[in-house]
Structures are given as structure tokens and as C-alpha cells.
Amino acid sequence: MTTTKSARELAETYFAAWEAGEFETIRELLADDVDFVGALGTASGVEEALAGLKGLGRVLEKIDVKVRVAEGDEVITWFELCTSIAPPAPTANWMRVENGRIARIRVTFDPRGLLAGIEKKA
């Protein structure tokens, strides 16, 4: 007997895996056709989404979750995105779970600090 994780549990696992750099775990959580839209770009499908997470993962230091709210198949996580190249960025992440996997992700934050940090690093 298998147990399907709740949307909240999937979000918790996703963020813990991203912070730890465990991208194979994230792959298992994402739908093959996951749709991502964020302040720094978009991704269609699991490979593009993982590439974006790995890219930001190179400078990711910590994900400081402030609150997570789940209702049915939807989860909003409010957190500070802490990187090695910019001040912490207050961030909102909305996820939609379909058929036991994360199918849709929308992320919003002010990217100016991160973009300035990327420019300095280049």
C-alpha cells in the first residue's frame, strides 16, 4: 500500500530537498509537464524546472520559511531566499498539486538584489 503525500508535505519536501541540493528528490516530486513561472524566468517540463533550480542552487545558502498555508491541492510558502550574492529576498511560492505531483509553480519576489549580485559575480 502506498501513501500519497499531501500538497503541504510535497511542498515541505520540495523546499528541504532544494536547500540540500537533492535534485533527484525534487525530480520525483515534479510532474513531467510541470509549469513554472517566476521573477527570473519560466520553465516547461521537469528538465527545464530542474535546470532553473540547479542554477539558483549554486548561490543558495538557506530557505528561511516564515509560513506555509495549504488548502486542498494548493500551497503557498512565504520565505526568505538567502543567497551568497544578495540580501535575503522575501519570496512567495504558490504550488498546485495534481495526481500526487507538483504540476504548477508560481514564484514572486523583487529580483533586483539577486540580479545585481549575479552581475557583480560575472
N, C-alpha and C positions, 0 to 999 in steps of 0.2 A: 504494500500500500504506500503510495506516495502522497506527500502533503504539499499543496501549493502554498507558497508564501503569500501573505497579504501584500497589498501595494506598499504599505508602510514598511514592512520587513524588506521588501525588494529595494526600496529607497535607502534604508539603513545599510544594507549590504553593498549597494552600489557606491555610496559615499565612502564607506570604510575601505572597500577594495580600491577605489580611485586614490585615496590618500596613501594607501600602502603600495600602490603601483602594481596591483594584482589584476592585470588586464584580461587574463583568461577567465577569471571570475566574472568580470564585467561582461565579457562576451556571452557567457551563459545567461546573464540577466536580460540582455537586449534582444528584442525581436530582430529577425533577419532584415526586415524592412523598416527598422527604427528611423524616425524622422526627427531631426534635431535642428532647432533654430535658436541662435544665441547672439550676443552682442558682438562676437568676433567672427561669426560665420554660420554656415549651415552645413548639414551633413545628411545624406540619404543612404541608408543602409548601415549595417553593423561595421563594415570595414572603415568607412569614412568617419563614423562616430568614434570608433576606437582611435583612429589616427589623430583626431582633434583632441581627445582626452590624453593621449600619449604626449602630444605636443605641449599642451599646458602642463602636463605632469612633470616635464623636465624642470620647471621652475616652481612647482607646487611644494609648499612646505607643510601646510596644515589646512584642514577644512574645519572651521570652528562653527559648528551647528548651534544656532541660537534657539530655533523652534522648528518643529515638523508637524504639519497638520495633514491628516489623511481623511478622506471621505470616499468611501467605496473604492473605485479603481483609480482615484486621483490623489496625488500627494504634492504638497508644496513644502519645500525646505528653504528656510531662511538661514543664511550662514555668511560668515566672513571668509572670503577666499584669500588665503595668506600665501604669498609667493616670495621668492628671493629677490624679485626685481621691482616690487611696488608695495605701497602701503596696503593693508588689508582692504579688500573691496566688498562692501555689503552686497549680497547676491541673493536673488530669488530664483528658485528652480522649481518648475512645475513638471510633473511626470504623469503620464497616463499609462495604465497597465491594461493590456489586452491578452487574453489567453495565457495568463501566467508570466508574461514577459513585459518589459518596458518597451512601449511602442512609440511614444511621443514624448519629447523633452523640449521645453522652452526655458531659456535662461535669460535673465536680465540683470545688468549691473552697469555702472558707469565705467567704461573701459579706458578712460584717459590715463590713469596711473599705470595700468598694465602696458598700454601701448607705448607710453614714454619709457618705461623700463625695458621693453623689447628694443626700442630704438637705441637706447644707451648701450645695451648689450651687444648690438650688431656691429 
